[in-house]
Amino acid sequence: MRGFLLIFYAAISALFADTAQAADQQCIDVFQGRSSYPRVNVQMVPLSTTVQYDRTLDRQQLTQKSQGQIALHSHSVINGLTVGNLRSGIKGNFSVATLTDGSTCVWPSLVEFQLGYSSMVVYVAREFAPGSCQYDVTLRHEREHVKINDQTLRSHVPAVKNDLVAAIARDFPKRYRSSGDISRLAISTMKSTFERSVANLVVDRNSLHGELDSPGSYRYWQSLCDRW
């Protein structure tokens, strides 16, 4: 009864090959050493949305819309569907120092990440009139999916932040031997950690949705009304 579209809005679209070197002592010396340099400020930029409700699609249309988004069981007919667009991104401000060999040492001073749902739409099949048992039960079920989205997002935000802080402490200051955009290269260094953290959120979220959409769960919800 639900579907999800995961959209990554990162500051770059691909990792740059052969652009970064491991942090060396010279870069550490430039920035006064890891222990004495100011702590990196990692912040989350909130992204919130209002849940929208839609009764314009019938059960056949919802079944078609759900294909590729949820695991359909044999002879499944979709009575409701929740579609959430998870949006994520990362950007930062960086202190830089150019060395005599032309390479650049980089230290993040501010890292901001965005994580949240840019939209969330709950569909209830138009065959079900508001106030009917089928409508009420379907709406309750879909709201459980909305709750899962909200709760898994909130529970994973601290881990996403902690993972970024740890990655910065591990990987920076970093030397780049490139004439490219240094900020984009530094973002690329952090991007893989960020995307892994977001992927962990998605795995946990989808596991909970799968439990709610299991055959046994469906039997329970359908038992609440006499006719479907």
C-alpha positions in Angstrom: 0.0 0.0 0.0 2.9 2.4 -0.4 5.6 3.5 -2.7 8.7 5.5 -2.5 11.0 7.5 -4.8 14.4 8.1 -3.5 16.1 11.2 -4.9 19.6 12.2 -4.1 20.3 15.9 -4.6 24.1 16.0 -3.8 26.3 19.0 -4.6 28.1 16.9 -7.3 27.0 14.1 -9.5 30.1 11.9 -9.5 33.3 11.3 -7.7 36.3 12.8 -9.3 39.1 10.3 -10.1 42.7 10.9 -9.1 42.0 14.3 -7.4 42.6 13.8 -3.7 45.6 12.6 -1.7 45.5 11.3 1.8 46.0 14.0 4.5 49.7 14.5 5.1 51.7 16.2 7.8 52.2 19.3 5.7 48.5 19.9 5.5 48.1 19.2 9.1 50.8 21.7 9.9 49.2 24.3 7.7 46.0 24.1 9.8 47.8 23.9 13.1 47.1 20.2 13.6 43.9 18.4 14.0 43.7 18.8 17.8 44.1 22.6 17.8 42.1 23.5 14.7 38.5 24.7 15.3 35.9 21.9 15.4 34.0 21.6 12.2 30.4 22.7 12.5 28.1 20.1 11.0 24.4 21.1 10.7 21.3 19.7 9.4 19.1 21.9 7.2 15.5 20.9 7.9 13.3 19.9 5.1 9.6 19.4 5.9 6.5 18.9 3.9 2.7 18.7 4.5 1.1 15.3 3.7 -1.2 15.6 0.8 -4.3 13.3 0.4 -5.6 12.2 -3.0 -8.8 10.3 -4.0 -8.6 10.8 -7.8 -7.2 7.3 -8.7 -9.1 4.0 -8.6 -7.8 0.7 -7.4 -6.5 -0.4 -10.8 -4.7 2.9 -11.3 -3.1 2.6 -7.9 -2.0 -0.9 -8.6 -0.4 0.3 -11.8 1.2 3.3 -10.0 2.6 1.0 -7.3 4.5 -1.2 -9.8 8.2 -1.1 -9.2 7.7 0.7 -5.9 6.4 -2.0 -3.7 6.4 -5.8 -3.7 3.0 -6.9 -5.0 1.7 -10.2 -3.7 -0.1 -12.5 -6.0 -3.6 -11.2 -7.0 -2.8 -8.0 -5.1 -5.2 -5.0 -5.6 -3.9 -1.7 -4.1 -6.5 0.1 -2.0 -4.1 2.8 -0.9 -0.6 4.0 -1.6 1.8 6.4 0.1 4.4 8.0 -2.1 7.3 9.9 -0.4 10.1 11.7 -2.1 13.2 11.5 0.1 15.6 14.4 -0.7 19.2 14.6 0.5 22.1 16.9 -0.2 25.3 18.2 1.2 27.3 21.4 0.9 30.1 23.1 2.8 32.4 26.0 3.4 36.1 25.3 3.4 39.4 26.8 4.5 42.0 26.4 1.8 45.8 26.9 1.6 47.8 26.6 -1.6 51.2 24.9 -1.1 54.4 25.7 -3.1 53.9 22.6 -5.3 50.5 24.0 -6.5 48.5 21.5 -4.5 45.7 22.7 -2.2 45.1 21.8 1.5 41.5 21.9 2.5 39.7 21.9 5.9 35.9 22.1 6.2 34.7 24.9 8.4 31.0 24.4 8.0 29.1 21.3 6.5 25.4 21.4 6.0 23.3 18.4 5.0 19.7 18.3 4.0 17.6 15.3 4.6 13.8 15.0 4.5 10.8 14.5 2.4 10.1 17.1 -0.3 6.7 15.7 -0.8 4.4 12.9 0.6 1.1 11.9 -1.0 -1.4 9.5 0.5 -3.7 7.9 -2.0 -6.9 6.2 -1.1 -8.8 4.5 -3.9 -11.8 6.5 -5.1 -14.1 3.5 -4.9 -14.1 4.1 -1.1 -16.3 6.9 0.1 -15.1 9.0 3.0 -16.7 7.7 6.2 -17.0 4.1 4.9 -15.2 1.3 6.8 -13.0 0.6 3.8 -11.9 4.3 3.5 -11.2 4.7 7.2 -9.2 1.5 7.4 -7.2 2.2 4.3 -6.4 5.7 5.5 -5.3 4.4 8.9 -3.0 1.9 7.2 -1.5 4.6 5.0 -0.9 6.9 8.0 1.1 4.1 9.5 3.4 4.3 6.5 3.6 8.1 7.0 4.5 7.5 10.6 7.3 5.1 9.6 8.7 7.7 7.2 8.8 10.3 10.0 10.1 8.1 12.7 12.9 6.5 10.7 14.0 10.0 9.5 14.2 11.4 13.0 15.9 8.3 14.4 18.7 8.3 11.7 19.5 12.0 11.7 21.9 11.8 14.6 23.8 8.8 13.0 24.0 10.7 9.7 25.6 13.7 11.5 27.9 11.5 13.6 29.1 9.7 10.5 29.9 13.0 8.7 31.8 14.3 11.8 33.8 11.0 11.9 34.5 11.1 8.2 35.8 14.7 8.4 38.0 13.8 11.3 39.4 10.8 9.4 39.8 12.4 6.0 40.7 16.0 6.6 42.8 18.1 6.2 43.1 16.7 2.7 45.5 17.6 -0.1 44.1 17.9 -3.6 46.3 18.0 -6.7 43.8 19.4 -9.2 42.9 22.6 -10.9 39.2 21.8 -10.5 36.7 23.3 -8.1 38.2 22.5 -4.7 34.8 22.8 -2.9 33.3 20.3 -5.2 36.2 17.9 -4.7 36.0 18.2 -0.9 32.2 17.5 -1.1 33.0 14.4 -3.2 35.3 13.2 -0.4 32.4 13.3 2.1 29.6 12.3 -0.3 30.2 8.5 -0.1 29.9 8.5 3.7 26.8 10.6 3.5 25.1 8.4 0.9 25.9 5.3 2.9 24.3 6.8 5.9 21.2 7.8 3.9 21.1 4.3 2.4 21.1 2.8 6.0 18.0 4.9 6.7 16.3 3.7 3.6 17.0 0.0 4.4 15.5 0.4 7.9 12.5 2.3 6.6 11.7 -0.2 3.8 12.0 -3.1 6.2 9.4 -1.6 8.4 7.2 -0.8 5.4 7.6 -4.4 4.3 6.4 -5.7 7.7 3.3 -3.4 7.4 2.7 -4.6 3.9 3.2 -8.4 4.6 0.4 -10.8 3.7 -0.3 -11.4 7.4 -0.6 -7.7 8.0 -2.9 -7.3 5.0 -5.2 -10.0 6.4 -5.5 -8.2 9.6 -6.4 -4.9 8.0 -8.9 -6.4 5.7 -10.5 -8.3 8.6 -11.6 -4.9 9.9 -14.2 -4.5 7.2 -16.9 -6.9 5.9 -16.5 -6.2 2.2 -13.7 -4.9 0.0 
